């Protein structure tokens, strides 16, 4: 179910934006604020300006729901260019090295397939130096832009799918279209960089499109232009009901939930459960704590 309107809205819900290239995630949030007619707008899972695709945006009370949604697993379509490295591991950086035609000629389709195989499953990955990871309280990319040398620690990520869709040999190098399912914290730029390094010719990312964040995929995404014509909002109650186990409270339980009081005698599953009033209003997220169920977050006043 969706709520659609061409007028400013003040409802609580999720907007799935198909972010265009060239805009920061912060700029997208600012645009949604104007379209929604409210300043209470936030997003989950930042996309770089170069990247396009799914950006999950919360409106009003749904901004508080973002941190509870299962958004760890993501999917991307990307293009990697083998044969050159850049300072940012993507096309927006300055060129660092280029491979000779002779070196590129040794990179066969079979070699590419074998190298990709090494990056499936649980891997150790060093993030790109221009990532938003904080180093001593300052973003890594800010330190790099200031001319500092940044060394980031490797982290464990999971690549559950890494498919090579097409390989093209051009004057610029070898272009590879890939499709990836991965855990939160994975840097696709780093995958491009490391694939090029393993093949001995260098590599960087030239295109990136996020196609899924958790349960939110391109099928439910809308461009900013489309949202300007018809603002499509996934109501907070619908998102909660589709994301979490559901508990329908009676009238007495509703009163307690609205004030965030613990409840006894409920057999909730592990993790968070969405609590609903008798009239279908989404009230809160509760989780079991011994013999009691206690609130993780209350969404009503």
N, C-alpha and C positions, 0 to 999 in steps of 0.2 A: 504494500500500500504506500502511496506517496501523496503528499500534499502539494498541489500546484497552484500558483497564483502569479499574476503579473504585477501585483501591488506589493509594497514592502510588507514583510511578515515579522511576527514576533514570537513564533512558535519555537519549541525545542526540538532539535533533530539533527540529522547528519546530511550533509551535502557532499556528494562525490563529484569532484571536479576533474575534468580532463585538462590538466595544466598545459598551457602552451609553452613552447621554447622561448627563452629570452626573459621570462619573468621569474622572480624569486618566489618562494612559497609565501613569504611575508606579504608580497604585493598581491598575491592571489587572495589572501585573507582580507586585505584591505578592500579589494573589489567586492568580496562576498559581504563584508560589513555594510557596504553601501546598498547592495542589492537586497539584503535582508532587513535593513532598517534597524540594526542593532550593533552595538560595539562588542557584544559578548560573542566573539567568534574566535576559534583557535583551530589548529591543524595538528595532525599526527603524521610523523614520517616525512621529514623535509626532503624535497627534491631540489637538486642543483638547477640553476637557471637554464643550462643546456638541455636538461631532461624534460620529457613530456610525460603525460599519463596521469594515473590515478593519484589524487591527493585527497585524503579524507579530512573533511572540515566539519567541526562541531559548531552548532549555533545555540546560543543561550545555555540552558542547563546541560545540554549535550556536550559542551566543552569538558565538563567534569567526567563524562562517560568515556571520553577518548582513552584515558589512562587505564580503563578496565577492559576495553575491548581486546579481542584476540587478534592483534595486528602484527605478530612476530613474523609470520611467513609471507613472503612477497614473491612476485613474478616479474621478470623483465624481458623485453626484447631489446637487443643491442647489436651494434656493428663495431667490430674490432678491425683496426688497420694494422697489419703486420708489416714491419719494415722501417718503423720510425718510433722514437720515444720523444715524449714531451715533458716539460717541467711539472705539469699537472696530471699526467697520465690520461689526458683527454685532448680533444682538438682545440680547446681554448688556451692551452699552454704554449709556451715557446718551444720550438723544435730543439731537441738536444742531440740526437744521433740518427743517422740513416744507414740502412743496410745496402750493400752493393747488390746489383742485379744477380751476380753470381751466387751470393749468399741466399737470396730469395729463391733462386732456382732449385736449391736443395730442399726447400720446404715443400714436401709432397702432401697431398690430401691425407695419406695414411699417417704421416708424421703429425699432422694437426689432430687427427682423431685420437692418436695414441697420447698426445700431450693433454688433450681435454680430459681424457679418462682419469688422469692424476688429480683432477680438481673436483671430482664427484665424491660425495659423502662428506664426512667430517674432515675439515682441513684447517691448517694454521695459516692465517693471512695477515700480512702487515698492511694496515690501511694506507691509503694515499696520503702523502704529506700535506695535501691541501684539503684534508677532511676537516670536519667541525669538532673533532676530538680536542678536548682541552689538555694543554700541557702547562702545568704550573699556573693554572687559572686563566690561560689565554688560549683561544682557538688556534689549532695548528696552522690553518690557512693564513691567519693574521700574522703569525710568526714568519711564515715563508715569505709573505708579501713584504715584510719588514727586512728581509734579507738574512734572516736567521736560519741556521741549519737545524732541522727538526728530525729527531729519531723517534719513531713510534714503535711501541711494543706489538708483537704478534698477538693475535687473538684467534680463538677457535670459532669457526662458523660452519654451517652445514649447507652443502649444495645438494639438494635432493634431485634436481634435474638440471642437466647442462647439455643441451642439444645444439649441434651444428646444423643450421638450416640451409646455408648456401655458402659456397666459396667462390670468390671472383678474383681473377688476377688482372690488375690494372697497372697503369704507368706509375701510380703512387705507391703500390705495394700489393699485398694480398688482403682483400676485404673478406671478413667472415661475419655472416649474420648468425647470431646465437640467440637462444631462448633459455632462460634460467629460472628455476625455483630455488629460493634460498631463505636462510634464516635472517632475522633482524641483525644488523651490524655488518652484513656483507657489503663489500664495495666492489661494484662491477668494474669500475676503473682499475682496481687492483687486479681483478681477474684478467683484464686485457693486458696490463703491464706484465704480469707474471707469465701469461701464455707466450707473449713475445720473447721474454727473457729465456724461457725454457727452450724455445725453438731457435734461439741464438740470433734473432734478427730484430728484436725489440718490438714493442707494440703499444698502441694506445686506443682509447675509446673515441669513436667518431659520432655515435648516435646512441641514445638511451631512451627507452620508453617503458615506464612501469605499467604493467597490465593488471596487477592485482595487489591488494593489501588485505591480508586476512580474507574475509568473506566478500570484500568489496572489489568488484572487477569492472572492466571497461563497459560491460553491459548496462551498468547503472550510473555511468559517468556522463557528465555534460560539460560542454565548453562554457567559458564565461559568456560568450555571445548567446548561446542557447539559454543560459540561466537568466540573462538579461531580458529575454523574451518571455520565458516561463520559468519561474523559480521552483525547482523541484527539490523537495525536502523529504527525507525519510524520517517519519515521526519517531521520537525517542522511544515511545512504547513499542513500536514495531521492531526497532533495532534491538531493544533489550530482549523482547520475546524470542527473536530469531537467534540471538547470540548466547543466552544463558538459559539454564533450566528455569521453569516458571512455577511460582507459588501464588495461588489466589487466596488472599487473606479474607477473613470475615470482618464484620464491622468493628468488633473490639480489637482485633489484631491491627486493623488499619490505623486506629487511633494511636496504638503503641508504636507502629512503624513510622508514622509521620513525625513523631518526636524522638525517633532513634533509640527506643528502649529495647533491651534484649528480650527475646521471646524464648519461652521454655516449651518443651514437648514437641518441637518440630523436627522431623526427620529430613533434613536437607542433605543433598549430595555434597561431596567435597568440592571446594571451590565456591564461587559466588552464585547466588540464585537471585533472579529478578522477582521482586515482590510487587504484586498488583492488588489494587483495591477492588471491591466488588463491582464498581462501575467500569473497570478496565484501566484506570489510571495507573501508570507506572510510578511506584513510590520510592523504591530503594533497592540496593543490592545488599543481601545478607549472606553471611558465611557461618558454618558451624564452629563453635568454640566450646568443646566439651559438651555439657548438657544443654547449653544455650545456643541460640542463633543471635549473632550480633551484627550490626550494620557495618558495611564497608564504606558505603556512601548513601546519603539520603538526598533525593532529588525533588522533594516537595517542601514547601515552607510550613 
